[in-house]
């Protein structure tokens, strides 16, 4: 170590500086502290401006994840469009075919109630895109669940459709060859006895007494009544699915109450009982308790030309037979 001297102005001579061990230690610590401070400042400045290798890797991974979430969001948007198309077909095609009510939008697209489901995803740099993706995924999952239940219902309806089609009143109650002529149809008609306009809620088929009369769809004989008034001897068949048919003014019955019957089975014979002016069958179709025009239910029996001719004849403002 080099010796150091200092000039003494009093003695006008140089004197050797004697360094104590303590002073040396303090000086070394001062240098070390200064160096550490500068090193820390340099490192802090470097890390604030330049990324460490680990930070670079993490940032690359974060960017990749954000890109993946963006792509996932686009895929979810596409899936949402497909689900929307399926829901539209379900409501406006499948459920209409099987006479089921559409599922309301407030059920299909209802949100999730309760506390914030995504609170644990908040507070991060990518929270917005992650929460948005999670919400879309949850919404699609719920819609698919509801749609799955809807298809289960449609499937059950489809299995019942064959029975339903067999039960609908879709033929004429009297064979076309046995008809004398087609008389009064559904609508306002002049009553043959009262001679005033009254609503005629059925279709009159004129035929000879004793002509066979057929069930127009599968069902159960709901009631059989003998009477000299009103409908006279008449039968009511319950076809299920809200449909009933009435056959009035019969001469004889061929079934019993509670009996199951098939479409086309003979249930009775044309007559002139009750308030009737000539042998004929008064036939009605009821849906959910409401009387509807029977002309819409002969599609299994008539050609388009015959059907058009029947509509023309039954719509004529002639006098009814009952």
C-alpha positions as CSV (number, residue, x, y, z in Angstrom):
1,X,0.0,0.0,0.0
2,X,1.4,3.4,-0.9
3,X,2.4,5.7,1.9
4,X,0.6,9.1,2.1
5,X,2.0,12.3,3.6
6,X,0.5,15.7,4.5
7,X,2.2,19.1,4.7
8,X,2.3,20.6,8.1
9,X,2.3,24.4,7.8
10,X,3.5,24.9,11.3
11,X,6.6,22.8,11.0
12,X,7.0,23.4,7.3
13,X,7.6,19.7,6.7
14,X,5.8,16.7,5.4
15,X,4.5,14.2,7.9
16,X,3.6,10.7,7.3
17,X,-0.2,9.9,7.6
18,X,-0.8,7.1,9.9
19,X,-4.1,5.3,9.0
20,X,-6.0,3.5,11.7
21,X,-7.6,0.1,11.0
22,X,-11.0,1.6,11.8
23,X,-10.6,4.3,9.3
24,X,-9.7,1.8,6.6
25,X,-12.8,-0.3,7.4
26,X,-15.0,2.7,7.2
27,X,-13.6,3.8,3.9
28,X,-14.0,0.3,2.5
29,X,-17.6,0.3,3.6
30,X,-18.2,3.7,2.1
31,X,-16.9,2.5,-1.3
32,X,-18.9,-0.7,-1.0
33,X,-22.1,1.2,-0.1
34,X,-21.6,3.7,-2.9
35,X,-21.1,0.9,-5.3
36,X,-24.1,-1.0,-4.1
37,X,-26.3,2.1,-4.5
38,X,-25.1,2.7,-8.0
39,X,-25.5,-1.0,-8.9
40,X,-29.0,-1.0,-7.5
41,X,-30.0,2.1,-9.4
42,X,-28.5,0.7,-12.6
43,X,-30.3,-2.6,-12.2
44,X,-33.6,-0.9,-11.3
45,X,-33.3,1.4,-14.3
46,X,-32.4,-1.6,-16.5
47,X,-35.4,-3.6,-15.4
48,X,-37.8,-0.7,-15.9
49,X,-36.6,-0.2,-19.4
50,X,-35.6,-3.6,-20.5
51,X,-37.5,-6.9,-19.8
52,X,-35.7,-9.8,-18.2
53,X,-35.7,-13.1,-20.1
54,X,-38.4,-14.5,-17.8
55,X,-40.5,-11.4,-18.3
56,X,-40.1,-11.7,-22.0
57,X,-41.3,-15.3,-21.9
58,X,-44.3,-14.4,-19.7
59,X,-45.3,-11.5,-22.0
60,X,-45.1,-13.7,-25.0
61,X,-47.3,-16.3,-23.3
62,X,-49.7,-13.6,-22.2
63,X,-50.0,-12.3,-25.8
64,X,-50.5,-15.8,-27.1
65,X,-53.3,-16.4,-24.5
66,X,-55.0,-13.1,-25.4
67,X,-54.9,-14.1,-29.1
68,X,-56.3,-17.5,-28.2
69,X,-59.2,-15.9,-26.3
70,X,-59.9,-13.6,-29.2
71,X,-60.1,-16.5,-31.6
72,X,-62.3,-18.4,-29.0
73,X,-64.6,-15.4,-28.9
74,X,-65.0,-15.5,-32.6
75,X,-65.7,-19.2,-32.5
76,X,-68.3,-18.7,-29.8
77,X,-70.0,-16.0,-31.9
78,X,-70.2,-18.4,-34.8
79,X,-71.6,-21.1,-32.5
80,X,-74.1,-18.6,-31.1
81,X,-75.4,-18.0,-34.7
82,X,-75.8,-21.7,-35.3
83,X,-77.6,-22.2,-31.9
84,X,-79.9,-19.2,-32.9
85,X,-80.7,-20.9,-36.2
86,X,-81.5,-24.2,-34.4
87,X,-83.7,-22.3,-31.9
88,X,-85.5,-20.6,-34.8
89,X,-86.2,-23.9,-36.6
90,X,-87.3,-25.5,-33.3
91,X,-89.8,-22.7,-32.6
92,X,-91.1,-22.1,-36.1
93,X,-90.9,-25.5,-37.7
94,X,-90.6,-28.5,-35.4
95,X,-92.8,-27.2,-32.5
96,X,-95.4,-25.9,-34.9
97,X,-95.6,-29.3,-36.8
98,X,-96.2,-31.0,-33.5
99,X,-98.5,-28.3,-32.2
100,X,-96.3,-27.3,-29.3
101,X,-95.9,-23.7,-28.0
102,X,-92.6,-22.0,-28.9
103,X,-90.1,-21.5,-26.0
104,X,-90.2,-17.8,-24.9
105,X,-87.0,-15.8,-25.4
106,X,-86.9,-14.8,-21.7
107,X,-86.3,-18.5,-20.9
108,X,-84.0,-19.3,-23.8
109,X,-81.8,-16.2,-23.2
110,X,-82.1,-15.7,-19.5
111,X,-79.0,-14.6,-17.7
112,X,-77.5,-16.0,-14.5
113,X,-78.7,-14.4,-11.3
114,X,-77.1,-14.1,-7.9
115,X,-73.6,-12.9,-7.0
116,X,-71.0,-11.9,-9.5
117,X,-70.0,-15.3,-11.1
118,X,-66.8,-13.9,-12.5
119,X,-65.4,-12.0,-9.5
120,X,-62.4,-14.3,-9.2
121,X,-61.4,-13.3,-12.8
122,X,-61.3,-9.6,-12.1
123,X,-58.2,-7.5,-11.4
124,X,-55.9,-8.9,-14.1
125,X,-54.6,-7.4,-17.3
126,X,-56.7,-9.8,-19.5
127,X,-59.7,-9.8,-17.2
128,X,-62.0,-8.2,-19.7
129,X,-61.5,-10.7,-22.5
130,X,-61.5,-13.6,-20.1
131,X,-64.8,-12.5,-18.5
132,X,-66.4,-11.9,-21.8
133,X,-65.4,-15.3,-23.1
134,X,-66.7,-17.0,-19.9
135,X,-70.0,-15.2,-20.1
136,X,-70.5,-16.3,-23.7
137,X,-69.6,-19.9,-22.9
138,X,-72.0,-20.0,-19.9
139,X,-74.8,-18.5,-22.0
140,X,-74.3,-21.0,-24.9
141,X,-74.1,-23.8,-22.4
142,X,-77.5,-22.8,-20.9
143,X,-79.1,-22.4,-24.3
144,X,-77.9,-25.8,-25.5
145,X,-79.3,-27.3,-22.3
146,X,-82.7,-25.7,-22.9
147,X,-82.5,-26.7,-26.6
148,X,-81.7,-30.3,-25.6
149,X,-84.7,-30.4,-23.3
150,X,-86.8,-29.0,-26.2
151,X,-85.6,-31.7,-28.6
152,X,-86.5,-34.3,-25.9
153,X,-90.0,-32.9,-25.9
154,X,-90.2,-32.8,-29.7
155,X,-89.0,-36.4,-29.9
156,X,-91.8,-37.5,-27.5
157,X,-94.2,-35.5,-29.6
158,X,-92.9,-37.2,-32.8
159,X,-93.4,-40.6,-31.3
160,X,-97.0,-39.6,-30.5
161,X,-97.6,-38.0,-33.9
162,X,-98.4,-41.3,-35.5
163,X,-101.1,-41.9,-32.9
164,X,-102.2,-38.3,-33.2
165,X,-102.6,-38.5,-37.0
166,X,-104.6,-41.7,-36.7
167,X,-106.9,-40.0,-34.2
168,X,-107.6,-36.8,-36.1
169,X,-111.0,-36.9,-37.9
170,X,-109.8,-36.9,-41.4
171,X,-112.3,-38.9,-43.5
172,X,-116.0,-38.3,-44.3
173,X,-118.4,-40.1,-42.0
174,X,-120.4,-41.5,-44.9
175,X,-118.8,-43.1,-48.0
176,X,-119.0,-40.8,-51.1
177,X,-120.9,-43.5,-53.1
178,X,-123.7,-43.6,-50.5
179,X,-124.4,-39.9,-50.5
180,X,-127.7,-38.8,-52.1
181,X,-126.3,-35.2,-52.2
182,X,-124.3,-32.8,-50.1
183,X,-126.6,-30.4,-48.2
184,X,-126.0,-27.6,-45.8
185,X,-122.5,-26.9,-44.5
186,X,-121.0,-24.9,-41.7
187,X,-122.3,-21.3,-41.4
188,X,-125.4,-19.2,-41.2
189,X,-128.4,-21.2,-42.7
190,X,-132.2,-21.0,-42.7
191,X,-133.6,-23.4,-40.1
192,X,-136.0,-25.8,-41.8
193,X,-138.6,-25.6,-39.0
194,X,-138.1,-22.2,-37.4
195,X,-137.6,-20.6,-40.9
196,X,-135.1,-18.1,-39.4
197,X,-131.3,-17.7,-40.0
198,X,-129.3,-19.7,-37.5
199,X,-125.7,-20.7,-37.2
200,X,-125.3,-24.2,-38.5
201,X,-122.2,-25.7,-36.7
202,X,-121.8,-28.9,-38.7
203,X,-122.1,-30.6,-42.1
204,X,-125.2,-32.3,-43.3
205,X,-124.8,-35.5,-45.4
206,X,-128.0,-36.7,-47.0
207,X,-128.3,-40.4,-47.4
208,X,-131.0,-43.1,-47.2
209,X,-132.0,-44.4,-43.8
210,X,-129.8,-47.3,-42.7
211,X,-126.7,-46.3,-44.6
212,X,-123.5,-47.1,-42.7
213,X,-121.8,-44.3,-40.9
214,X,-118.0,-44.4,-40.0
215,X,-115.8,-43.1,-37.2
216,X,-113.7,-40.4,-38.8
217,X,-110.7,-41.1,-36.5
218,X,-109.4,-43.4,-33.7
219,X,-110.9,-42.7,-30.4
220,X,-113.2,-43.7,-27.6
221,X,-117.0,-43.5,-27.6
222,X,-117.6,-40.7,-25.1
223,X,-121.4,-40.7,-25.1
224,X,-124.4,-42.4,-26.7
225,X,-127.8,-40.8,-26.4
226,X,-131.3,-41.7,-27.6
227,X,-133.7,-38.8,-28.0
228,X,-136.7,-37.6,-30.0
229,X,-135.5,-34.0,-29.8
230,X,-132.6,-31.9,-31.0
231,X,-129.9,-34.1,-32.3
232,X,-132.1,-37.2,-31.9
233,X,-130.1,-40.4,-31.5
234,X,-126.5,-39.2,-31.5
235,X,-122.9,-40.3,-30.7
236,X,-119.9,-38.3,-29.5
237,X,-116.4,-39.7,-30.0
238,X,-113.4,-38.4,-28.0
239,X,-110.3,-38.6,-30.3
240,X,-107.9,-37.1,-27.8
241,X,-105.6,-34.2,-28.5
242,X,-108.6,-31.9,-27.9
243,X,-110.7,-33.3,-30.7
244,X,-114.3,-34.6,-30.5
245,X,-116.8,-35.5,-33.2
246,X,-120.6,-35.6,-33.1
247,X,-122.9,-37.8,-35.2
248,X,-126.6,-36.9,-35.0
249,X,-130.1,-38.1,-36.1
250,X,-129.0,-41.8,-36.3
251,X,-131.5,-44.6,-36.8
252,X,-129.4,-47.2,-34.9
253,X,-126.1,-47.5,-33.0
254,X,-123.3,-50.0,-33.6
255,X,-121.1,-49.2,-30.6
256,X,-121.2,-48.9,-26.8
257,X,-120.1,-46.1,-24.5
258,X,-116.5,-46.4,-23.5
259,X,-115.7,-48.6,-26.6
260,X,-112.4,-48.0,-28.3
261,X,-112.8,-47.6,-32.1
262,X,-110.6,-47.2,-35.1
263,X,-111.0,-44.8,-38.1
264,X,-113.3,-46.3,-40.6
265,X,-115.2,-48.6,-38.2
266,X,-119.0,-48.6,-38.5
267,X,-120.5,-46.8,-35.4
268,X,-124.1,-46.4,-36.5
269,X,-126.6,-45.9,-39.3
270,X,-128.2,-42.8,-41.0
271,X,-131.6,-41.9,-39.7
272,X,-134.2,-39.1,-39.3
273,X,-134.5,-38.9,-35.5
274,X,-134.8,-35.7,-33.4
275,X,-135.4,-32.3,-35.0
276,X,-134.8,-33.4,-38.6
277,X,-136.8,-33.0,-41.8
278,X,-135.2,-35.8,-43.8
279,X,-132.9,-38.7,-43.5
280,X,-129.4,-37.3,-43.1
281,X,-126.3,-37.2,-40.8
282,X,-125.5,-34.0,-39.0
283,X,-121.7,-34.1,-38.3
284,X,-119.7,-31.8,-36.1
285,X,-116.0,-31.4,-35.3
286,X,-115.0,-29.8,-31.9
287,X,-111.5,-28.7,-31.0
288,X,-110.8,-27.8,-27.3
289,X,-114.6,-27.4,-26.9
290,X,-115.0,-25.1,-29.8
291,X,-117.1,-26.1,-32.9
292,X,-115.0,-25.8,-36.1
293,X,-115.8,-26.3,-39.8
294,X,-115.7,-30.1,-40.6
295,X,-114.9,-29.2,-44.3
296,X,-111.2,-28.9,-43.3
297,X,-111.0,-32.6,-42.2
298,X,-111.8,-34.7,-45.4
299,X,-108.4,-34.7,-46.9
300,X,-108.0,-38.5,-46.7
301,X,-111.1,-39.2,-48.8
302,X,-111.4,-36.6,-51.6
303,X,-109.3,-35.6,-54.6
304,X,-108.5,-31.9,-54.9
305,X,-111.3,-31.6,-57.5
306,X,-113.9,-33.4,-55.2
307,X,-112.8,-31.3,-52.3
308,X,-113.2,-28.1,-54.2
309,X,-116.7,-29.2,-55.3
310,X,-117.6,-30.1,-51.7
311,X,-116.6,-26.7,-50.5
312,X,-118.7,-25.1,-53.2
313,X,-121.8,-27.1,-52.4
314,X,-121.5,-26.9,-48.7
315,X,-121.0,-23.1,-48.8
316,X,-124.2,-22.5,-50.7
317,X,-126.8,-20.5,-48.6
318,X,-129.4,-23.3,-48.7
319,X,-131.7,-24.5,-45.9
320,X,-130.3,-27.0,-43.5
321,X,-132.0,-30.3,-42.5
322,X,-131.9,-29.7,-38.8
